[in-house]
Amino acid sequence: MKRDNLLMVADSEHDANMLYALRMFVPDPFIYLRIRGRCHIVMSDLEIDRARKEARHCRVLSWSRYARKLQRDGVHSPGFAAIIRQILREKRLKKIFVPGSFSLGLARELRRLRIKVKIRSGCFFPEREFKHADEVKKISAALMMAEVGLAEGIQALKNAKIGRNSRLLYHNLPLTSEKLRAIIDIAVIQAGGLSANTIVAGGKQGCDPHERGHGVLRAHQPIIIDIFPRSQKTGYFGDITRTVVKGRASEAIRRLYHTVARGQEIAFEKMEAGAPGAEVHDAVRRFFDKEGYKTGKRNGRMQGFFHGTGHGLGLEVHEAPRVGASSKDILRAGHVVTVEPGLYYPEIGGVRLEDVACITPDSPRNLTKFEKLLEV
């Protein structure tokens, strides 16, 4: 597979494979080719000098030079397809492998120009799954940004007052999910990250794991805070979740919380190199069942533990490998995965706890430093 000749056309701000290949942010789509193991990129005059400095591992080609050559040869307005064909012609290649996300329109253009375009099966860069030490450091740095945001959010909850009907007040104004999310996201930005869709979901809202949360927060109810920022510098993600209660947690909430915390410990105990992701997940689910927390549909909605135990983390917030019921992945040294079991019951609320594990040849290393505290 490493001998495959590869083609991508994308920007590196939004395409994780392109950022992985180039290691620099470029906001507009450009051409990437890996030919006989060597990286080639075709850059506009706007980006070419910066690319030569920041992407020294790539051969940087000039878009304008190729465009002028093609115009002299009679191509009126050369675009991506014409320039790609010209480069492949020079390399005496007629077949190229592309990712599954490749533009169908561009693939058709290339095929009309007699270039065979094949989808590369599986991961475009399988090596992305295994993080080197410098990548682990980048993920840890992004995780620290998430922890900074979480600390600010929890401090705001600590400073909040409990008003009528258990409504939370912050600086004498209602403390809403939207307000607390803004406090968290601003802190993340100041730490060098960018947050999108941060979750601050209280009470029953927390029973939908991807509900962002809205409206006034209340005391004595569980509040799920899930923060997954992207480093502005590197593009790597962090991911952390804590569940907290402002005030006093009921016995039902307290028991639910400690069960989830123990479930997370079990997942860490099982996450050895060579362990199937599905078996790790199954161990957590069996423990929850044994404790009386069943999973299934009730009154038309799911309750219990109905999402995966974890997922890979890197240049995407969700990437390989997966740790879940249907996972076919085997955990290997170099994997960085979240560990985030949760339990959700509308009559109680939701509890989720999430740390990040780096799989090593020995026991997994927890990259998350933030404490776990139910009541604030």
C-alpha positions in Angstrom: 0.0 0.0 0.0 2.9 2.4 0.7 3.9 2.0 -3.0 0.5 3.3 -4.2 0.6 6.6 -6.0 -1.8 8.9 -4.3 -3.8 12.0 -5.2 -5.8 14.4 -3.0 -7.4 17.8 -3.9 -8.5 19.6 -0.8 -7.6 22.3 1.7 -5.7 21.4 4.8 -7.9 23.4 7.2 -10.8 21.0 6.9 -9.3 17.8 5.5 -7.4 15.8 8.1 -5.6 13.6 5.6 -4.3 16.7 3.8 -3.1 18.3 7.1 -1.5 15.0 8.1 0.4 14.9 4.7 1.4 18.6 4.5 1.7 19.6 8.2 0.6 23.2 7.4 -2.7 25.0 7.2 -3.8 26.1 3.7 -7.4 27.5 3.5 -8.0 26.8 -0.3 -7.9 23.5 -2.1 -4.6 22.4 -3.7 -3.1 19.4 -5.4 -1.2 16.8 -3.4 0.5 13.8 -5.1 2.5 11.0 -3.5 4.5 9.6 -6.4 6.8 6.7 -5.8 6.9 7.5 -2.2 7.6 11.2 -2.5 5.3 14.1 -1.7 4.5 16.7 -4.4 2.2 19.7 -3.9 1.0 22.2 -6.5 0.7 25.7 -4.9 -0.5 29.1 -6.1 1.8 32.1 -6.2 0.0 33.2 -2.9 1.2 30.1 -1.0 4.3 28.8 -2.8 7.0 30.6 -0.7 5.3 29.7 2.6 5.0 26.1 1.4 8.7 25.9 0.6 9.5 27.0 4.1 6.9 25.0 6.1 6.6 21.8 4.0 10.2 21.0 3.3 9.4 17.3 3.0 7.4 18.0 -0.1 8.5 19.0 -3.6 6.6 22.3 -4.2 5.4 22.8 -7.8 4.1 26.1 -9.2 0.5 26.2 -10.3 1.1 29.3 -12.5 4.0 27.6 -14.3 1.9 24.6 -15.2 -1.0 26.8 -16.2 1.2 28.9 -18.6 2.6 25.7 -20.2 -0.9 24.3 -20.7 -2.1 27.6 -22.2 0.8 27.6 -24.6 -0.3 24.0 -25.6 -3.8 25.3 -26.3 -5.7 24.6 -23.0 -7.8 27.7 -22.7 -8.4 27.7 -18.9 -6.5 24.9 -17.2 -8.0 23.6 -13.9 -7.2 20.9 -11.5 -7.8 18.0 -13.9 -5.5 19.4 -16.7 -2.7 20.2 -14.3 -3.0 16.8 -12.6 -2.9 15.0 -16.0 0.2 17.0 -17.1 2.1 16.1 -13.9 1.2 12.4 -14.3 2.2 12.5 -17.9 5.6 13.8 -16.9 5.9 11.0 -14.4 4.6 8.4 -17.0 1.6 7.5 -14.8 -1.9 6.7 -16.0 -3.4 5.4 -12.7 -3.8 7.2 -9.3 -5.5 6.3 -6.0 -7.7 8.8 -4.3 -9.6 9.0 -0.9 -13.3 8.1 -0.7 -14.1 11.8 -0.2 -12.6 12.7 -3.6 -14.8 14.9 -5.8 -16.9 12.8 -8.2 -16.9 15.7 -10.7 -13.1 15.9 -10.7 -12.8 12.1 -11.0 -15.0 12.2 -14.1 -12.9 14.9 -15.6 -9.7 12.9 -15.0 -11.3 9.8 -16.5 -12.2 11.8 -19.6 -8.6 12.7 -19.8 -7.7 9.0 -19.7 -6.5 8.9 -16.1 -7.6 5.8 -14.2 -8.9 7.0 -10.8 -9.2 4.3 -8.1 -10.6 4.7 -4.6 -8.1 3.6 -2.0 -9.8 1.1 0.3 -9.6 1.5 4.0 -7.9 4.5 5.6 -6.1 6.7 3.1 -3.1 7.0 5.4 -3.3 3.9 7.7 -0.3 5.2 9.7 -2.5 8.1 11.0 -4.0 5.6 13.5 -0.7 5.3 15.3 0.5 8.4 17.1 4.2 9.2 17.4 5.5 10.8 20.6 5.3 14.3 19.1 1.6 13.7 18.1 0.8 12.5 21.6 2.3 15.8 22.9 0.1 17.8 20.5 -3.0 15.9 21.6 -2.0 16.5 25.3 -1.6 20.2 24.6 -5.1 20.3 23.0 -6.4 18.4 26.0 -4.9 20.9 28.3 -6.8 23.6 26.4 -10.0 21.6 27.1 -9.1 21.4 30.8 -8.5 25.2 30.9 -12.1 25.7 29.6 -13.5 23.1 31.9 -11.8 24.8 34.9 -13.4 28.1 34.0 -16.8 26.5 33.5 -16.7 24.8 36.9 -15.5 28.0 38.6 -18.5 29.8 37.2 -20.7 27.1 38.6 -19.0 27.4 42.0 -19.6 31.1 42.0 -23.2 30.8 40.9 -26.0 31.3 43.4 -29.1 29.1 43.8 -32.3 31.1 43.2 -36.0 30.3 43.2 -37.0 27.0 41.8 -33.3 25.9 42.0 -32.5 28.2 39.0 -28.8 29.2 38.9 -27.8 32.8 38.9 -24.5 34.2 37.8 -23.8 37.9 38.5 -27.5 38.2 39.4 -28.5 36.9 36.0 -29.8 33.5 35.0 -27.0 31.1 34.2 -27.9 29.3 31.0 -26.2 26.5 29.1 -25.4 29.1 26.4 -23.7 31.5 28.9 -21.7 28.7 30.5 -20.7 27.4 27.1 -19.5 30.9 26.1 -17.4 31.2 29.3 -15.8 27.8 28.5 -15.2 28.6 24.8 -13.6 32.0 25.5 -11.2 30.3 28.0 -10.3 27.7 25.3 -9.6 30.4 22.7 -7.4 32.2 25.2 -5.5 29.0 25.7 -4.9 28.6 22.0 -7.8 26.3 21.0 -11.0 26.5 19.0 -14.2 25.0 20.4 -17.2 24.0 18.4 -20.4 22.5 19.7 -19.3 22.4 23.3 -21.9 20.5 25.4 -23.4 22.0 28.5 -26.5 19.9 29.1 -28.3 19.8 32.4 -31.0 17.5 33.8 -33.0 15.5 31.2 -31.1 17.3 28.4 -28.0 15.3 29.3 -29.8 12.1 28.4 -29.3 12.9 24.7 -25.5 12.5 24.5 -25.1 15.0 21.7 -27.5 17.6 22.9 -25.6 20.9 23.3 -27.8 22.1 26.0 -30.1 25.2 26.2 -31.9 27.3 28.7 -31.4 28.0 32.4 -29.3 25.5 34.4 -30.6 24.3 37.8 -29.1 23.2 41.0 -29.1 19.6 42.4 -29.2 18.2 38.8 -26.4 16.6 36.8 -24.8 18.9 34.2 -22.7 17.2 31.5 -19.9 19.3 30.2 -18.1 17.9 27.1 -15.3 20.0 25.5 -13.4 18.9 22.4 -11.3 21.8 21.1 -8.9 21.9 18.2 -5.5 23.4 18.7 -5.2 26.5 16.5 -1.5 25.8 16.0 -1.4 22.1 15.2 -4.9 21.0 14.3 -4.9 18.2 16.9 -8.0 17.7 19.1 -8.4 17.2 22.8 -11.6 15.8 24.4 -12.8 15.8 28.0 -16.2 15.2 29.7 -17.1 15.7 33.3 -20.5 15.6 35.0 -21.1 17.9 37.9 -23.9 19.0 40.2 -24.2 22.5 41.7 -25.6 21.9 45.2 -26.5 18.5 46.5 -26.7 15.4 44.4 -29.5 12.9 45.1 -28.7 9.4 46.1 -29.8 8.2 42.7 -27.5 10.6 40.9 -24.6 9.8 43.3 -25.0 6.0 42.7 -25.2 6.6 38.9 -22.1 8.7 39.0 -20.0 6.2 41.0 -21.1 3.4 38.7 -20.0 5.3 35.6 -16.7 6.1 37.3 -16.1 2.5 38.1 -17.1 1.6 34.5 -14.4 3.9 33.3 -11.8 2.2 35.6 -12.8 -1.2 34.1 -12.3 0.1 30.6 -8.8 1.3 31.5 -8.0 -2.0 33.1 -9.0 -3.8 29.9 -7.3 -1.5 27.4 -4.1 -3.5 26.9 -2.3 -3.7 23.6 -3.9 -6.5 21.7 -7.4 -6.1 23.3 -10.3 -6.0 20.9 -12.3 -2.8 21.2 -15.6 -4.7 21.3 -14.4 -6.7 24.3 -13.4 -3.6 26.3 -16.9 -2.1 25.6 -18.6 -5.4 26.5 -16.8 -5.5 29.9 -18.2 -2.1 30.7 -21.7 -2.9 29.5 -21.7 -6.2 31.6 -20.7 -4.3 34.7 -23.5 -1.8 34.2 -26.0 -4.6 33.7 -24.8 -6.3 36.9 -25.3 -3.1 38.8 -28.9 -3.0 37.6 -28.4 -0.3 34.9 -30.0 -1.9 31.9 -29.8 -0.6 28.4 -32.8 -0.5 26.0 -35.7 1.5 24.7 -38.3 2.7 27.1 -41.3 5.0 26.3 -39.9 5.4 22.8 -36.4 6.5 23.7 -33.1 4.8 24.5 -31.8 4.7 28.0 -28.8 3.2 29.8 -25.4 2.8 28.0 -26.2 3.2 24.3 -23.0 4.7 22.8 -19.5 3.4 22.4 -16.9 3.4 25.2 -14.4 5.4 23.1 -12.9 6.5 19.8 -9.6 7.5 18.4 -8.5 11.1 18.8 -6.0 13.0 16.6 -6.5 15.3 13.7 -10.2 14.5 13.8 -12.2 14.4 17.0 -13.6 11.0 16.0 -11.2 8.7 14.1 -10.0 5.1 14.2 -9.9 3.0 16.2 -13.3 2.5 17.7 -14.1 1.0 21.1 -17.8 -0.1 20.8 -20.2 -3.0 20.5 -19.7 -3.3 16.7 -16.0 -2.4 16.6 -13.6 -4.7 14.7 -10.6 -2.8 15.8 -7.8 -4.2 18.0 -6.0 -1.8 20.3 -2.4 -1.4 19.6 0.5 0.5 21.1 0.4 4.0 19.7 -3.4 4.3 19.6 -4.8 7.4 21.4 -8.5 6.8 22.4 -11.1 8.4 24.6 -12.6 6.4 27.5 -16.1 7.8 28.0 -18.8 5.5 29.3 -22.1 7.0 30.2 -25.5 6.2 31.7 -28.7 8.1 30.9 -32.1 7.8 32.5 -34.7 10.6 32.0 -36.0 10.3 35.6 -32.5 10.8 37.0 -30.4 12.6 34.3 -27.3 11.7 32.4 -23.7 11.0 33.7 -20.7 10.7 31.4 -17.0 10.8 32.3 -14.3 11.0 29.6 -10.5 10.8 29.8 -8.0 10.1 27.0 -5.8 7.0 27.0 -2.5 6.4 25.2 -2.1 2.7 24.6 1.4 1.5 25.3 3.0 -2.0 25.3 2.3 -2.1 29.0 -0.8 -0.5 30.7 -2.6 2.5 29.1 -1.4 6.0 30.1 -4.1 8.5 31.1 -3.3 11.8 29.4 -6.1 13.6 31.3 -5.1 15.4 34.4 -8.4 17.0 35.5 -9.9 15.8 38.7 -13.3 14.2 38.9 -15.7 15.8 41.4 -19.4 15.4 41.4 -20.6 18.3 43.6 -19.3 21.8 43.1 
